Structures are given as C-alpha cells and as structure tokens.
Amino acid sequence: MSTDEHGSRSTVEEARTGLLMEISNTMVRLYKEQFGRGPTKARTYWAGPDMLTSVLEGTLTPAERNLVQMEEHQRLRDMRMFFQYATVREFCEPIEHLTGRKVRAFISGIDTEVDGLSVESFLLHPAGYDGPSRIEFSPR
C-alpha cells in the first residue's frame, strides 16, 4: 500500500481501477464529441501489460441505426472506420496523457449488428520508451 498527499492509503489495484474508469469516461466524451452521441455503456480493461481495450456499447447514432435497418452494414462499418482513423490523434493523446506511456498502435472496430458494439484498443510502448508514438505518424 502507498499513501497519497492527503494521508489516504491506496493500493496499486485501486490506482489501476481508477485509470481504467478515467479511460472509459474519456472514450464516452470522445464519442460524444466525434459522433454526437456517447455509448450507453463503457468499460476498459488491461489485456496484458501493454494493451488497453475499451468496450463501448450502444454507440450507434439514429442515422446509423437507419443504415442498419436498410442492411447497409458494410457501408456503416466503412463510414465509422473512416471517421475513427481520421481522429487517431484525438483518441491516442488522452491515453498517452493518462498512462504516461506512448501509444504504439491504435485498433478500432465495430459490430454493426449488435447495436454498435465498438472496441478501441491501444497497444502501448513499454514504460520508459523514448521513441516516436503512433500519433506522431498520424495526420493532424
């Protein structure tokens, strides 16, 4: 256990849980900013020592739901991926800030048949890495 500036005790696990909650909240905020609607549920997990994955449910906008009703799943996936990768910097910068580590790779996916279940994954460079990050290769 460690002690913070207020004399409270916190465990490493509590700090990790707090980080995951912050990342989930950041993903909700980003979806609201980028797509005009935030997910109805967001949860972030460590998938190993260098991988973070956010699972976001209920991400489809009303217009996107109309595409689903028209069975335009591929068009919807293409459109969503285009917007997602056009905003790599907006997704990666907060992860780098919150974790103190550089993003090595960003992977985004959506299942349009399950009300827009989206997954945002971030592969991080090891702590102490001093080379370029993913966002240094992304257009502004």
C-alpha positions in Angstrom: 0.0 0.0 0.0 1.0 3.6 -0.6 0.0 6.9 1.0 -1.2 9.9 -1.0 -0.7 13.5 -0.2 -3.9 13.5 2.0 -2.7 10.6 4.1 -5.1 8.1 2.4 -4.0 4.6 1.7 -4.5 3.3 -1.8 -3.4 0.1 -3.4 -1.9 -0.4 -6.8 -5.1 -2.1 -7.8 -7.2 0.9 -6.8 -5.0 3.1 -8.9 -5.3 0.8 -11.9 -9.1 0.7 -11.5 -9.2 4.5 -11.3 -7.1 4.7 -14.5 -9.5 2.3 -16.3 -12.5 4.3 -15.2 -10.8 7.6 -16.4 -10.1 6.0 -19.8 -13.7 4.7 -20.1 -15.0 8.2 -19.3 -12.6 9.7 -21.8 -13.9 7.3 -24.5 -17.5 8.3 -23.7 -16.6 12.0 -24.0 -14.7 11.4 -27.3 -17.6 9.5 -28.8 -20.0 12.4 -27.9 -17.6 14.9 -29.5 -16.8 12.9 -32.6 -20.1 11.2 -33.3 -22.6 13.4 -31.5 -23.7 10.5 -29.2 -21.8 8.7 -26.4 -22.1 5.0 -25.7 -24.6 3.7 -23.2 -22.0 1.6 -21.5 -18.2 1.8 -21.4 -15.7 -0.5 -19.8 -11.9 -0.5 -20.2 -9.6 -3.5 -19.4 -5.9 -4.3 -19.4 -5.3 -7.1 -21.9 -1.8 -7.8 -20.8 0.9 -5.4 -19.6 0.9 -3.2 -22.7 -2.6 -3.4 -24.1 -5.7 -1.4 -23.1 -9.1 -2.2 -24.6 -12.3 -0.2 -24.2 -15.6 -2.0 -24.9 -18.3 0.5 -25.8 -22.0 -0.5 -26.1 -24.8 1.4 -27.8 -22.7 3.7 -29.9 -24.9 4.0 -33.0 -26.5 7.3 -33.9 -30.1 7.4 -35.2 -28.8 7.9 -38.7 -26.5 4.8 -38.3 -29.4 2.8 -36.9 -31.3 3.6 -40.1 -28.4 2.2 -42.1 -28.6 -1.0 -40.1 -32.4 -1.2 -40.8 -31.5 -0.9 -44.5 -29.0 -3.7 -44.0 -26.1 -1.4 -45.1 -23.7 -2.9 -42.5 -20.6 -2.6 -44.7 -21.3 1.0 -45.6 -21.8 1.8 -41.9 -18.5 0.0 -40.9 -16.6 1.8 -43.7 -18.0 5.2 -42.7 -17.3 4.6 -39.0 -13.8 3.4 -39.6 -13.1 6.4 -41.8 -14.1 8.8 -39.1 -12.3 6.8 -36.4 -9.0 6.7 -38.2 -9.3 10.4 -39.2 -9.3 11.2 -35.4 -6.4 8.9 -34.3 -4.7 11.8 -32.5 -7.8 12.7 -30.5 -8.1 9.1 -29.3 -4.4 8.4 -28.6 -3.4 11.7 -26.9 -5.6 11.2 -23.9 -4.3 7.6 -23.5 -0.7 8.8 -23.6 -1.5 11.5 -21.1 -3.4 9.2 -18.7 -0.9 6.3 -18.8 2.3 8.3 -19.2 3.2 5.9 -22.0 3.3 6.3 -25.7 0.8 4.5 -28.0 2.5 2.1 -30.4 -0.7 1.1 -32.2 -4.4 2.0 -32.3 -7.0 -0.5 -33.4 -10.7 0.3 -33.7 -13.6 -2.0 -34.6 -17.4 -2.0 -34.6 -20.0 -4.8 -34.8 -22.9 -3.1 -36.5 -25.3 -6.0 -35.9 -25.0 -5.7 -32.1 -26.2 -2.0 -31.7 -22.9 -0.6 -32.4 -20.7 -2.6 -30.0 -17.3 -0.9 -30.5 -13.9 -1.8 -29.3 -11.0 0.7 -29.1 -7.6 -0.9 -28.4 -4.3 0.7 -27.7 -1.0 -1.1 -27.7 1.4 0.8 -25.6 5.2 1.0 -25.8 7.0 -0.2 -22.7 7.4 2.3 -19.8 10.4 4.4 -20.4 10.3 4.1 -24.2 11.6 7.4 -25.7 11.0 6.9 -29.4 8.1 8.1 -31.6 4.4 7.3 -30.8 1.6 6.3 -33.1 0.2 9.8 -33.1 3.5 11.2 -34.5 2.7 9.3 -37.7 -1.0 10.5 -37.9 -2.3 13.4 -39.9 -3.4 16.3 -37.8 
